[in-house]
Amino acid sequence: MSKLVVEEIENAAGANPYNITLGTSVASTSGTAITYTGIPAGVKRVTIIGKDVSTNGSNEMRTQLGTSGGLVTSGYDSTIVGLANSASCATNTQTNALAITQGIGSGETRSWHQTICLLDDSLDVWYCTVVGSRKTGENECFSGGGWVDLSGDLTQLKIFMDGSDVFDSGRINITFE
């Protein structure tokens, strides 16, 4: 049996293509949106992590991506499917953002991770998958995905609800590479 040990992997340019940067964790206990700016141009993957996040209403959570020119608010194709312990199945389809959740109720907490990856450098098309669970109210798991063409480098993103609900518990963070 052999073992390969390396301190750091480098690409042809001498950079480590596998560096993962952890953002700053934000308490999702107030406000209608959490925005991350300053994502470096050239990033190929961003993961959003939410733990025990809830709102004061029933609006679905979602993510908009953006470039240096601002957030993209249309052109998304995204669907989430939720399966509750009652065996009922429901969907949430979005065209103005990437869906994170399905079937929110006031005070119900959700935990999830949403991974957003660049399909091709020359296309600026970003694809996402999301998987998560609800542990309050009726237990549920949910998953889905979607895509959007940014027409530029991803440099910012916003997690928000589709109405006027306010975050009231939990934490959100991102990683990027």
N, C-alpha and C positions, 0 to 999 in steps of 0.2 A: 504494500500500500504506500502511495506517495502523498506528499502534502505540499501544497503551493502556498507560500507565505509572501505577501507583498505589503509594503507600507502604504503605497498609493498607486493607483492605476492611472496611467497617462495616455492621452490620445496622441496623434502625430504632432499636434501643436504644443505638446508639453503640458496641457491642462488636464485636470481630473474631471472627466465628464460625468462622474457619479456623485459629485458633491450634492448633498441635500441640505437646503437651508430651512431651518425652522423659523417661522414668523413669530410674532408676539401674540400670545394668547389674550383674548378679549372676553371679558364677562358679558354675556348676552342677557343682561338684566334690565336694560332700558333702551329706548330708542327704537326706530322703525327699520334701521339698516346698519350693517357693519361693512365698511369699505376698506379694502387693502389696496394701497397704492404703492408705487415704487418697486413693483416686481421687475427685475432686470430684463431688458429686451434679450431675446435669444433663449429664454426659458422654454423647455420642451414638455414639462409636466408640472401641474399644480394639484395638490391634494388639499381639500378642505375637510376639517374634522370638527364635528359638533358633538358635545357631550351634554346630555340632559337639558337640551334646549327646549324652551316652551314660549308661548305667546299668551296674550290676554284675550285672544279671540280664536277664530276658526279659519283664518287665511293661510293658504299654503306658503311654505318657504321655497325660495328659489335663488338662483345665482345668475347675475349678468356679468359678462366678461367685457373687457375694454382694452383699447389701445391708448397711445399717447394722445389721441384725438378725442377720447371720451368713452363712455360706456356704450355698448351696442345694445339697442333696445328692441330690435326686431330681427326676423330671419332665423330664429331658433326652431329646432324640431326636437322636442323632448317629451318623454312619457315616463311616468312612474306607475308601478302596479303595487298595490298594498294587499296583503293577505292577513286578515284578522283571525283570531282564535275561534271566531264563530264560523269560520270557513267561508266568509263572504270575501269577495274580491272586488276591488275598485281601482279605477285609474285616474290619473291627473296628467293631462296633456297641455303643454305650454308652447307658445310661439314667440313670446317676448323675453324668455329667460330659460335657463336649464332648471328643470324641476328637481327639488330636493325631497319633498315630502308628499304624502297623500293622506287625506282624511284627518286633518288636525282638529282638535277640540281645545277649548280654553284650558290652560294649565296642564295639558298632556305633554310629557317630556319625550323628546326624540334624541337618539344618538345615531350618528351616521358618519360615513366618509364618502366624499365625492371626488373622484379622480378625473382630471381634465388633461388630455394629452393632445399634442400637435400631431396631426396625421401626416403632413408633408411640409417641409420648409417653404416650398415654392407656392403652396396653395393657401396657407394661413387658415386651414380648416381645423377646428378643435373638436374633439369627440370626448364625451364624458360618460362615466358610469357612476352610479350611486347605489349604496346598499346601507340599510339601517334598520332600526327597530324602535318601537314605541313600548314603553314599559308601564305606563299609567293608563288608566281607562281600560279599554279592551286591548290586550296584548296583540301586537302586530309586527310583521316584518314587511319591509318594502324594498324594491330595487327597480332600477330603470336606467335610462341613458338618453343621449341626445347629441346634437352637434350644432355648430354655428360657424360661419365663415367670417373671420374678423377683418380680413383685408389689411393685416398688419400684425406686429408683435403684440402678444398679450402682456400688458404692463399694469393692469388693475382689475379688480373684481369686487362685486357687491353682493352680499347676502341680505335678502329682504323678503317681505311678505307681499302678496298680491293685493293688499288692501291697507287699511290704516292701523292694523294690529301693532302692538308694541312687544318687544322681547321682555320676558319677565323671569327667566332663569337659564342657567347653563353657561357654557364656555365654548368659544369657537376659535380655531387657529388654522393656519395654512402651512404647508411645506411647499418648496419649489425646487426644481432641479433642471 
